[in-house]
Structure formats: structure tokens, C-alpha cells
């Protein structure tokens, strides 16, 4: 079977040599496939359009780059000469590129970008959920958002065998005084084990130790210190007013990519263990995150936690008889069902992009039909088909570049999981710069690919 | 009207054709060039270079008999016109050697 790419490529050559060159190319391809394999032959085939374009466009003393700048200038004039067509094509490209860039950035931020914690795959939500035998089975997403009883959490920590650390937390809102103005902040009370779970060292100072849970000590770790405190490193060791009560700043979490457990968490306070007199095993209000031991699977750890749940059910039948434990990977808990919805939306946006591609292609083809006379004159004056193809390509590249750049203006960059998981009490905020760079690269690639796809066809028609 | 000098690729194609008893075809030239120099060349490039050399009067082509590799279709062979090519190659070699003279440290 003749590869279509070679058939197309030889159209760049003068008509009288095409059949012979094509046969020579096919024989060379067969030889390469026989000696070096299919992949080498495929790679060789994919490069032939460029090689043949260069061979066709290299008069004595010239190269394929000869006259390129002239073509760039002429291409730009060509765009300006047809403002209605240019505006339509640019608007179509800008809208479709903008849509897909926005979608790509959301998917990248939500599903693909790694969380800012070392060994992210070992982090899990540990959740207790109530389910009687006659009730329908629980949904894992539901378990990922379930709360736990503080006494249960103490028992889990004592009896588990497969966790490196286990850290409960609660969330709260408070008012701090930054300078002379009050500021509403979101905070979390966390156990000292949170440092071992997240395995992220503080940017300044330290995280909590067991000493911080002693009566009378009021320590605070700042998570978002840029907004309220102007990113002042000297803040560590100083006192701030939290709900009008002085607290000592003992540390600052890393500023980039690190706001946990909620994307808008501004500070951490120590979460003391339940006191000896605390006996409420019925209520649930804590969330728990844990780090698995190296080499332990989520399923193995979950099996161990189920054993603990059975023991607690026997020990405390009044409160724990219908209480189960589930372990859900951190990312799965954060993303939930949003992942499949996002992929579905991405598919829809890709379809929109394809429709836009087809529209732009038709517009350019119709425009080229109207230019047959101009192209024929160029060909009659000695322009090779490869040169005409290059000119049309450059015109299309101008349109694609302008549309691509316009499509990227004001595309929002989601900050990790910010805003998306607030209701569910979990989230991570992180820097959007990497995502923007990837998105810009991808959009430029798409714009250029689109211009490559449609531009050269009329040139070969004109030469014929 | 042709140029008096040879381009690098033209020179290499001519030398290979002479090595191949003065006559060959595009794929063969491209493969021998790759074997001898490691330089990958497309059969299309070889064909177009030989066609250009033919227009300059340095080669002459003939259509061979039915070729089984080509499904029975004839193949075009290019033959070197030694009387025209030899002075050009000599001049090209001389120019190269002159330029290299005194620069032995570059390859030793």
C-alpha cells in the first residue's frame, strides 16, 4: 500500500518526475523496513515531506530557507488584504483555543499535577461511616468525606499496624489582628503527627511538637502568611492576636503549593488529644489523614483498619456497631467524581475544536479557490509548488498565531483544588505557573498544526 | 547555463556514481552514500540532484528495462559523462586540498 504521506509529498515535485520519485521512495522505504524495522521506516516516511520540499526548492546556490523572510512579509500583507476572512478565522481559532486551553488547564491542575507532598501515593483519608446491614452499600466518595469520632481516632492510632502516622484535624474560623485591622481567617487544629503525615518541612521555624499541647501554651503555625503578614520571616517567635488572645508564631508552612487541609487554610493551631474525662463516642466531627508505611497497599491498610472497626464494634456496641472504616487515597478523596465529569467535558471541548478546525479549513479552502488566479500567476512566473505552499502556510500561520495568542488572553488558571473542595473540607492550593507554560505550549502547537493542515493544498492545485 | 563549480552533495553523488561503474539509480546512490559516509539521503533528494546534474550536462539518463522491484515498470538510470565531470572533480579536489593545506592539526 502506498503511504499517503509519500503520495502527498511528491506533489511538491515537478509533475514529470513524480511517478519515478515515488517508486524510488517506495523502494527505499521497503529496504529500510527490511533492514531497520517498521518503526525506522515509519520515522523515515514522516520526514520525507520536509526532505522533498527542500529538494524541490533548492535551486543552485539556494536552500529551502531562501526567500523565507519575503514570504513572511507577503503572508502578513495577505492577511491584511482579506480582513473579513482574517477576522472570522482568528475569532474561530481564538474561541476554540481559549476553550480547550481553559479545559486543559483545569484538567492539568485538578487531575494531572502532582500534589505538593512527598510520597503522595501513600497519603490516604481515613474515614468512619455508618452503615447498617440492611442499608445500601456505601459510596467511596461518601466515605472520603466522612467524619470520625475523636475517641475512635485515638484507638485507631493505638491499634493500627500499617500506618506511618495518622493525623486528625478540625476546621474553624477566627479573627486575627494584622496591624491595626481585623482579618477573618480559616484555620485548622491539627495533631503534631500532621508533620509526619504530610512530610513537608516548614519554611520557617518549626511545626507542632507534643509540648505545644500542654495547658497554657498558645502556639500557631501560619499557612497563608503572605496576605495577612506581608511574608515577613521575622514573624516567627512573635505574638499575634487570634480572637483577641495572644498566640506565639512557632513556624510558617512553605508558601508555594501548600495550604492544607483546605485550600484557604490560613493557620494551624494544635489539636489536643481527648481528655481523660471525655467519653463521647457517638458524635463525629474530626477528619483524619494518614500516611501508609512504605510498601503497604491501600487495600492492606484498609483490611487492618476493618479489623480495628470490628474490635471497636464488639467493645463499644452502643456507638460502634454499625460504624465502618474506609481508606481513600488523598487525590481520589479530593477529586471524587469530578474527574470523570472533567474528562467528559474535555471530550466535548475537543469535539468543538474539531468542528472549529473543519470550519477554518473550509474557509481557507474557499478563500484559496478565489485566489487561483493569483497563484497561477505566481506559478507562471516561476514559483515552485513548494514555494507557493510555503507562502500559504505562512499566511495560515499568521492567522493561527494571532488566534492562538488571543485565545490565551485571560484564560483563568485554577490554583490547584482551590474553591472546588471547600464544601468538603479538603484541598490543596498550588502555583499555576507551570500549568500556564504547558498550556501556552500546547495551544501554540495546536495553532501551528492547524495551519499546517490546511495551507498547502491549494498550492499544488494552482501548479497543476 | 550551468555553474562551473560543484556543490558538496553534487560532488558526493558524482563520486558515488563513478564508484558504481559510472551508472546507477537514485535509491542505490542514496544507500551507498549512507553506507560510505553515514549521511542519510532520501531517494527523492538523490533523484533531484541527479536530475539537476543531467540538466547541467554532467549526467545522462536512460530508461532501463522492466524492473521487477517496480512491478515491471522501467527504472531510470543515470550515467556519468566522464569527459565533462572529470575536470570539475579535479578542480573541486584541488580547491579542497588547497584549503586544507596547512591545517593538518585539525585532523591529527
Interface residues (C-beta under 8 A of the other chain):
Chain A: X9 X10 X13 X17 X20 X21 X23 X24 X25 X27 X28 X31 X48 X51 X52 X54 X55 X56 X58 X60 X61
Chain B: X2 X3 X7 X25 X26 X27 X30 X31 X42 X43 X44 X45 X46 X47 X48 X49 X51 X52 X69 X70 X73 X75 X76
